[in-house]
Amino acid sequence: MDAFSEVLNGVRLKGAVFFRAEFSSPWRLSTPHCRVLTPALAPGAPHMLIYHFVVDGSARVCLDGEPEVDLSPGDIVVFPHGDPHRLSSGSGSNQIDPAALLEKVATRDLSPMRAGGGGATTGFVCGYLTCDPLLCGPILEAEPACVLQAKKGHAR
């Protein structure tokens, strides 16, 4: 077995879907660092990766100080280091209430959260993966702050 396969063999990922959303344009959601979310989502987890899967509609994602990236159906964006980020669609504010979002998460309510300005709708499935940073260190260290996997045939 090669070295990379040995590393992957030791990786133990655990995960869950924690949120479904149908946000109507314009809307904006700021996600804090995973250290803020871990107590509610995965108490005691040493490291958490966050992901967002675009089911339908369109959105933009960005990290602080980075340009926005357009997302479309089938795209998955992963934050391997759990960095804070923003998701949005349309122009305007309509900030999604973080307290309402955390309430849905804390109560394990998987019904879609609906919010926004009443325009075109974007559907998301969001979740997380937990891992031991010591076992996953070589992989995590090689990853950028944001990884976008576009659907097949969708050039980026």
C-alpha positions in Angstrom: 0.0 0.0 0.0 1.4 3.5 -0.9 1.8 6.2 1.6 -1.3 8.2 0.6 -3.4 5.1 0.9 -2.0 4.5 4.4 -2.9 8.1 5.4 -6.5 7.7 4.1 -6.8 4.4 5.8 -6.3 6.2 9.2 -8.8 8.9 8.4 -12.1 8.5 10.2 -14.7 11.0 9.1 -18.1 11.4 10.8 -20.7 13.7 9.4 -24.3 14.8 9.3 -26.7 17.0 7.4 -27.5 19.8 9.7 -29.5 22.3 7.6 -31.8 22.6 4.7 -32.6 26.0 3.3 -34.7 27.7 0.6 -33.7 31.3 0.5 -35.3 33.7 -1.8 -33.3 36.5 -3.4 -32.0 38.8 -2.1 -30.5 37.1 0.9 -27.2 37.0 2.8 -25.9 34.5 5.4 -22.7 34.9 7.4 -21.3 31.7 8.8 -18.9 31.9 11.8 -15.8 29.8 12.3 -16.5 26.2 13.0 -15.3 26.7 16.6 -18.5 28.6 17.2 -20.7 25.9 15.6 -19.0 22.8 17.0 -20.7 23.0 20.5 -24.2 22.9 18.9 -23.4 20.5 16.0 -20.8 18.1 17.2 -19.9 18.7 20.9 -16.4 17.6 21.7 -15.3 17.2 18.0 -11.7 18.2 17.6 -12.1 19.5 14.1 -15.1 20.2 11.8 -15.3 20.7 8.0 -18.4 22.6 6.7 -20.0 22.1 3.3 -22.8 23.5 1.3 -24.5 21.7 -1.6 -26.5 23.8 -4.0 -29.7 21.9 -4.9 -31.3 24.5 -7.1 -31.0 28.2 -7.9 -27.8 30.2 -7.7 -25.7 31.9 -5.0 -22.3 33.4 -4.4 -19.8 32.4 -1.7 -16.8 34.2 -0.4 -14.2 34.2 2.4 -13.1 37.4 4.0 -10.8 39.3 1.7 -11.4 36.9 -1.2 -13.4 37.4 -4.4 -16.9 36.0 -4.6 -17.4 32.7 -6.5 -20.7 31.9 -8.3 -22.5 28.7 -7.3 -25.1 26.8 -9.4 -27.1 23.6 -8.9 -24.8 20.6 -8.3 -22.0 22.6 -6.9 -20.5 21.7 -3.5 -18.3 24.1 -1.6 -16.3 22.8 1.4 -14.4 24.7 4.1 -11.8 22.2 5.3 -10.6 24.5 8.0 -14.0 25.7 9.1 -13.3 29.3 8.1 -16.0 32.0 8.4 -17.7 32.7 5.1 -20.6 34.4 3.4 -23.3 33.0 1.1 -25.6 35.4 -0.8 -27.9 35.8 -3.8 -29.2 39.0 -5.3 -28.3 42.5 -4.3 -29.6 43.9 -1.0 -29.2 42.9 2.6 -32.0 40.6 3.9 -29.6 39.1 6.4 -30.7 35.6 7.4 -31.2 35.7 11.2 -28.4 33.6 12.7 -30.4 33.0 15.9 -33.2 31.4 13.9 -30.7 29.3 12.0 -29.0 28.1 15.2 -32.4 27.3 16.7 -33.2 25.0 13.8 -29.9 23.4 14.1 -30.1 22.9 17.9 -33.5 21.4 17.6 -32.4 19.1 14.8 -35.3 20.5 12.7 -34.6 19.3 9.1 -37.6 21.1 7.5 -36.3 23.7 5.1 -35.6 27.1 6.5 -37.4 29.7 4.3 -36.3 33.3 4.4 -35.2 36.1 2.1 -36.6 38.8 -0.1 -39.2 36.9 -2.1 -37.3 36.6 -5.4 -35.7 33.6 -7.1 -35.1 30.7 -4.7 -31.9 28.9 -3.9 -32.0 25.5 -2.3 -29.2 24.2 -0.1 -28.3 21.2 1.9 -25.6 22.0 4.4 -23.6 19.7 6.6 -20.4 19.0 8.4 -17.7 16.3 8.7 -15.7 15.8 11.9 -12.3 14.3 12.0 -9.2 14.0 14.2 -6.8 16.7 13.1 -3.8 14.6 14.0 -4.9 11.7 11.7 -6.1 14.1 9.0 -3.3 16.6 9.4 -1.4 15.8 6.2 -4.6 16.1 4.1 -6.0 19.2 5.9 -2.7 21.0 5.7 -2.7 20.5 1.9 -6.2 22.0 1.4 -7.0 25.6 0.7 -9.5 27.5 2.9 -12.3 26.8 0.3 -12.7 23.9 -2.1 -15.3 24.1 -4.8 -16.4 20.9 -6.6 -18.4 21.9 -9.6 -20.9 19.5 -11.1 -19.5 17.4 -14.0 -19.3 19.4 -17.2 -19.6 22.7 -15.3 -16.3 24.5 -15.9 -14.8 26.7 -13.2 
